Amino acid sequence: QKTKPTQHGVRDLRSLGLSPKIIFCRCTQPLEDATKHKISSFCHVPPTHVLSVHDVNNVYHVPSLLQSQNLHSLVGTALASAAGADSSESQLKMHPPHLGDWQVMAEAIEKYEGKVKIALIGKYTGLQDSYLSVIKALKHAAIKCESHLDLLWVEATQLEKLDEDGNDKTQTAPYKEAWDIVESADGIIVPGGFGNRGFLGKMRAAEYCRTNKVPYLGVCLGFQAMVVEYCRSILKWEGANSTEFNEDTPHPVVIFMPEVDRENMGGTMRLGSRITKFTSGQGKSTTQLMYDSKTEVSERHRHRYEVNPDKVEDIESGGTLKFVGKDETGTRMEVAELPREEHPYYVGVQYHPEYQSRPLIPSPPFHGLVLAACGKLDSYLETQKEQN
């Protein structure tokens, strides 16, 4: 095992005035004792502070790997020392992290045999890190459903019938390939985004899921796309649109609704945690059941445009799409869904639930999507009803 790269890295850090107290060594195999002592000698840290971060079967084993090398005690002692506390006294108070549930999850992942195919309809698919939080939320939900995630990428513009010049592209290979992917998926997610490009493709994806009873989750712009599509297809509102894309639309279903200044673009986004109250009463909605039947939840937001509150009554009275979650004032629509008697899972949320997803506690809307895609949603919701 070579130590020169590590030595050079530490030397460069010291040239900048930074002296590492712990050195993490990435390697394919566990670090040998001789290698640890050599790094310790040349980098001036105790051998116990040279940690092996070798390859493991999945990334969720890493916390246990570091705990087994006493990282929690090393960090606790260093922090106590920096705070001026006596290190021997602080060491007595250190307790190892409780990783029991985490370790069970890490080991269980390797035994999963099922696979769930989720298609992500996006407009930034060329830079997949743009959807990193969404990807992680889907993985967390798949873990909870004891399945491996097979994520399929679809560029939203490829689902549109016309190209930028108005030419028919339904016979082109990219168009057919994109729809082949969509039709092969067990579920569809349409995440957030800004701008007009690909919006029609997202609407077509929402229409496909609605008419073919394919599980669908729309987040932010994906939520707005499903509402606009519903208004055009079911309510027959010709030209219904968001004023973000057409200020002169005869049916402004989505409008500019900033929290501060309606005139200037800067600082107008609705940002951060906001309360969503469920409005479904005794007949709890699918989304509310996924949130353990809570009457309100706090989720993070990042948008300027929202469903027009003046259109809500007409939308609900004209069809079966219902807004089952609203803000505290009742004017901002947060959650919409079709009843489960009509569709297995057709849900849209204005907020970004992926931001609060965790491996052991997946985001409820994402969990619902993957459950429906796996065919497990009915049994899960029955269990939730019995518990609540």
N, C-alpha and C positions, 0 to 999 in steps of 0.2 A: 504493500500500500504506500503510495507516494505522499509525502508530506510537504514538498516544496511549495505547491500552490497555496497551501494554508499558511505556511510561514511568510510567503510574499504578501498575502492578503493582510495578515496581521501587521506586518512591517509598514505597509501603506497606510493602514489605519493609524498607527502610532505616529507616522509622519504628519498626520492631520491633528494630532493631539488627542486621539481616542484610544483608550486602552481597554480591550475587551476583558470582561471577567469570566465569561463562559464562551466556549467555542463549539459550535454545532458543525459536525463533519458529515456531509452528504456522501454516501458511498453505496455500492451495490451489496456488499457483505458487511456484517458487524465489524466494527473497528477492533483491531487486534490490540492487546495490552501494550506490546512493544511500540506500536504506532502512537497510542495515547501518550506514553511516556516521552516519546521523541517530540511530539507536538508540545507537550507540557514544558519540556526543557527549553525548547527554542522560542516558545511564545510566552513564557513566564506566567503560566497559570497552573494551578494544581491539577494533577491527573484526573481528579474527580470532577473537574470543571471542563473536561474535554468529552463531549457527548457524541455518541454514534447515532446518526439519523440515517440508517440503512433502509434499503428497499423492503417494503412490507406488502402483504397481499392487497390491501386497500388503504386509502389515506386515513380512514377512521381509526386505524391501529396506532397512529402516531402519538396521540396524547398518552396512551398507556405505555408506549415505548419510552417516552420522555419521563414519565412518572417513575418507571422502573429504574431510571438512572438518577433519581432524586432531584430532578429539576425544581420541583416545588420548594424544597428546602433551600436549595442554592439561591433561588430568587428571593425567598422570604428573608434569608439571612442578609443578603445584599441590601435589600430595601430597609431592613431594620438598622443596619449599619449606617446607611446613608442618612437615616432619620436621627441618628445619634443614640439609638437604643443599644443596650448591651446584647451582643449577639448570642451569648449563651442563654440569656433569659428568653429572647425571642424564639430561639430554636425549640424551647420547651413548648411553646404555644402553637407550633406549626403542626398541622394535621394534613395527611395526604388527601388529595381530592377524592371525592366519591365517584368513581368511574364505573360502578357496577353496571348500570343500565346502558352506559355508552359502550362498554366492552361487549355486552350481550348483543347489541346492535351490530358492532363491527364484525363479530364472528358470524352472526346470522346472515349478513349480506352475502357471504361466500357460498351459502347453501341455497340461495334463491334459485329457482328453476324457471319461474315465469318471466315473461317479458311484455312490457306495454309500450306500444308505439304512439308517440305524441308528435303531431306536426306543429311546428311553430311558424306562423305566418307573419313575417316581419319585413321591414323595409331597410334594415341595417344588417342583413345577413352576411354581407361581405366582411363585417367586423363583429364576430360573434360575441366578443367580450361586452358589446353594447347590451346584451341580454343576460349578463352573468348572474344577476340576482334571480331572474326568471328561471334560468337553467338550474340553479341550486335549489330553488323552491320545488321544481318538478322532481329533482332527485330525492329531496327529502320526502315528498309525497309518495314516490315510488318505493322508497325504503319502508315507509309505514304500511304500504300495501304488499310488502314482501315480493316485490318484482324488480327486475332490472329495467332501467329506462332506455328506450331506443328513441332518441330524439331525431326527428326528421326536419330538415330546413327547407323552407319554401319562401322564395322572394315574392312578396305580395303583388308586384306589378306583373308577374308571369301568369297570374290568375285572371287578368283582365282580357277582355275580348279584343280590344283595340290597342294599338301602340300609340306612341306620342303624336304621330302624324295622322291618326285616325284610320289607319289601315287594319284590316281584319288579320288577326294572327292566330285564329283558332286552329289552323292547320299546321302551325309551326311546331317543331320538336320541343322547344323550351316550354311552350304552353301545355302540350300534352304530357310532358314529363312532370310538370308541376302538379297537374290535376291527378296524375297517377299516384303521386306521393300522398296527396290529400285523401284520395279515395282508399288508400291502403292503411291509413292511420286509424287507431282506436279512439283517438280524441284529438281535438284541435284547441290550440291556445293562440289568441291574437293579443299580443302585448301592446304597450303604449308606444307613442311616437308623436312627431310633430310634422306638419306640412301635408300637402295634398297628395304627394306621390304615394301610390299604393293603396290609397283609401278605398277605391272602388274594388280592388282585389280583396281587401279585408271584408268588405261588405258581401262579396260573392262567397267568401269562405263561411261567413255567418249564415248566409242563405242556404248554402249546401248543408250545413250542420242542422239548421232548423228543419228543413224539409226531409232530410234523411235520418233524423233522430240520432245524429252523431254527437257525443258529449262535446260541449263547447264552453270555453271560458274566455271572456273578453275583459281585458284590463285597460282602464283609462280610454285611449282611443279605440281599443277593441270593443269596449262597452258602448261607446258612441256609435261605432259602425253597426253593431247589431240593432240599436234603436232606430237609426236612420233606415237601415234595410227593412226593418219591420214596418215602418211607416210607409215606405214606398210599395212594398209587396202586399201587405195585408190591408192597410188602411187606404191604399191607392192614392197616396199623396204624391202626385207627380212632381218631381223636382225637389222633394224634401232633401235637406242637406244641413250641414253645419255652416254657420256664418264665417267660420275660419276659412272655408274654401269657396263660399259663394255668399257674399253679403246681400245679394238681391234674390235669394231663394224665396219662392212663394210660401214655403213651409219651413221656417227656421226652427228645426227640431233641436239643434245644439247651438248655444249662443255664448258670447263672451260674458263671463260672470266673475270678474276679479273681486277680491275681498277689500281692496283699498281704492285704487284709482282706475276708473273706466276709460279715461282719456289717453293715458300714457302707458306704453308697453312695459317700461322698466319697473320692476318691483311689484308686478301685478299677479304673480302666480300664487295659487293657493297651496301653501307649503306646510309640511309638518303634520303632526298628529291631530286628528279631528275625530269627534264622536259621531258614530253612525247609530241611529236608533231603528230597530226593526219595527215594521208597522203591520205585520201580518196577524197580530192578535193571537187568539187561541189556536187557529189553524196555522201552525208554524211553517214557515217557508223552508225550502231545502237549505238555503244558505244559513238561516238561523239555526237549524238543527246541526249543521256542520260546526257552528260556533257554540256547541253545547247548550243550545236554547237560551243563550244570553239575550237580554232585552236591548243591550247596546254594546258596541265594541269601539275600540280606538285603533284607527289605522292611519297610515301616513299618506299624504297627498302630494301631487306635483302636477298641476295643470292650470289652465286659464279658462277653458271652455267646458260647459256643462249642459245637461239636458234642460231645455227651456221649460221653466215651471208653468208657463201659461199653456203649454201643450200637453201636460201630464194627464189631465182629466180626459181629454179627447183620446189620447193614446190608450189609456186603460179601459175606457168605455167602448172603444172600437174593436177590441180584441182581447186576447188572454195574457198578453205581456203585462206584468205587474211590477211596480216599483216597490219592493218590499223593504228597502232600507233608505232612510233619508237623514239629513243632518238635523241638528237640534231645533232648527227653526222650521223644518218641514218644507223648505223651498229648494234645497239642493238634493238632487236624486243621487243616491250612492250605490244602490243595488237593484238590479232588475233581473227577473227570471220568468221562464214559462213554468206552469204547474207541472208536477211530475206525472200527472195523469196524461199529459200531452207530450212530454219530452223527458228522457231519462236525466239529462243535465244540460240546461241551457241558461247560463248565468253570466251576468256582466257586472263588474264593479268599477266605480269611478276612481277609487283609491288604488294604491299599490300594495297589495297584501304580501307580495314577495319579499318586501323589505324586513318583515318580522318573522320570516320562516326560519326554523332551526331543525337540525337533523332529527332530534327526538320529539320536536313539536312542530310538525309541518303546518304551513299556512292553510287554514280551513278551506278557502275556495280552491286552492291547488289540490288539496287532499280530496275534495269532492270530485274534481275533474278526473283524477287518476283512478279513484274508486269506481266511478262510472265507466271509465275506459276499460277497467279490469272486470266489470260485471259484478262488482262487490258492493255497490252503493246501497241497494235495497236492504240487504242484511245489516249493513252498518247503521243505516237510519232507523231500522226497527229496534236495534239495540239502544240507540240514542233515545228513542221515544220511551222505551221501558225504563231507562235510567233517570229520565227527567219527568 
